[in-house]
Amino acid sequence: MNWKVPLADVAVDDELLTAAREALASGWWSMGPRVQAFEEAFADFCGASHAVAVANGSAALHLALLAVGCGKGDEVVLPSLNFVAAANAVHHVGATPVFCDVVGPDDLTMDPADVEAALSDATRAIVVMHYGGFACRMDEIREVADGHRAAIVEDAAHAPGATYKGRLCGTLGDAACFSFFANKNLPVGEGGMLVTADDELASRLRLLRSHGMTTLTWDRQRGHAAGYDVVTPGFNYRLDEPRAAIGLVQLSRVREENDRRRAIASRYREGLHDRKGLTMPFGDSARHEASAHHLAVVLLPRGVERDRVREDLQRAGIQTSVHYPPIHRFSYYSRSDERPLPRTGEVAPRLLTLPLYGGLEDDQVEAVIGGVLAAVERG
Ligand SMILES: Cc1ncc(COP(=O)(O)O)c(C=O)c1O
């Protein structure tokens, strides 16, 4: 489908192509100096002590949960209005996901009071997800976590450069996980990053990323090591040099990308909020300023059929999506004794995600606003 306004898009230019070409031409393609430079630059960007590059955001979540000690018999609390990666990671460490509710229609992040209600003696970690680039209510969640000695893992896939009370997402928990999937604010194609202030956690993450081996092929290539030991059963979740080269360029652009996204989100708000029964969540202006604006989400009026609105927009060449079908409703994760999540149940069928990326032109933004209003007006 040739969309007039795609949901997301990447800008390809000479600087990116040159960076990728130089990485390929270097002849060293697996993890090496560019990955290390990307890690150092990303740690610097977040103001964190350590950044560990990995193959994707899902791998980051898997390793973070292992590194904070989640395993068989443990429970992990996370929002249901979320991408499924975190729930799958919980499953893969042998723990049980316990889903919690959102704050409400104006705040689609996890509700600290419901996080508290979801905790049990078996809770080992809380995975917060900064929905759409808006930071969770971290002070309250931290208080709840500390009271139960639960670790906090940030799923910051939507939130590079977002802040909470002046502090960057990625520095608000014990470990944070970023994704560089092609539609993200910092797109590489595939790629991820773990960030932590904890030296011991960082060492564990580095070991787990590469088979539990004490040295890397790159260390041996440079003559810095001759052999290796294996001290834990790890994975191959490494990033490679061409991706790190692209990541370094994209990192240098992410603040500008976020600013342009913020301007587009403001225009969507002006054009859509409180019109024809529509609302846009996260109305607070301080939160708007602090967000990375990964998603532009509207809440359709009750009784308006979302699929029909999406079909109208598709006919106009405008791509939309849904973030997210709640995880606790998927066949694998639904349970007969599930916790009631009434606010998630109420908002999820009404959520509609509109196109948002830095390269979106003003006339495309206006086309989306006009298209949404017309589609909603049809009822
Ligand atoms: C909230 C969230 N968490 C985790 C992920 C997983 O990241 P990746 O696709 O890089 O594995 C994504 C991205 O798709 C996401 O949106």
The ligand as an SDF file (V2000), in Angstrom:
LIG
                    3D

 16 16  0  0  0  0  0  0  0  0999 V2000
    6.9180   -0.6640   24.5520 C   0  0  0  0  0  0  0  0  0  0  0  0
    7.8190   -1.5890   23.7900 C   0  0  0  0  0  0  0  0  0  0  0  0
    8.5510   -2.4710   24.4550 N   0  0  0  0  0  0  0  0  0  0  0  0
    9.4000   -3.3030   23.8330 C   0  0  0  0  0  0  0  0  0  0  0  0
    9.5300   -3.3000   22.4680 C   0  0  0  0  0  0  0  0  0  0  0  0
   10.4140   -4.3080   21.8280 C   0  0  0  0  0  0  0  0  0  0  0  0
   11.4670   -3.7640   21.1150 O   0  0  0  0  0  0  0  0  0  0  0  0
   12.0900   -4.5240   19.8670 P   0  0  0  0  0  0  0  0  0  0  0  0
   11.1050   -4.4960   18.7480 O   0  0  0  0  0  0  0  0  0  0  0  0
   13.3310   -3.7300   19.5760 O   0  0  0  0  0  0  0  0  0  0  0  0
   12.4180   -5.9050   20.2910 O   0  0  0  0  0  0  0  0  0  0  0  0
    8.7900   -2.3770   21.7220 C   0  0  0  0  0  0  0  0  0  0  0  0
    8.9510   -2.2440   20.2870 C   0  0  0  0  0  0  0  0  0  0  0  0
    8.5100   -2.7230   19.3990 O   0  0  0  0  0  0  0  0  0  0  0  0
    7.8880   -1.5120   22.4040 C   0  0  0  0  0  0  0  0  0  0  0  0
    7.1430   -0.6370   21.7320 O   0  0  0  0  0  0  0  0  0  0  0  0
  1  2  1  0
  2  3  1  0
  2 15  2  0
  3  4  2  0
  4  5  1  0
  5  6  1  0
  5 12  2  0
  6  7  1  0
  7  8  1  0
  8  9  2  0
  8 10  1  0
  8 11  1  0
 12 13  1  0
 12 15  1  0
 13 14  2  0
 15 16  1  0
M  END
$$$$
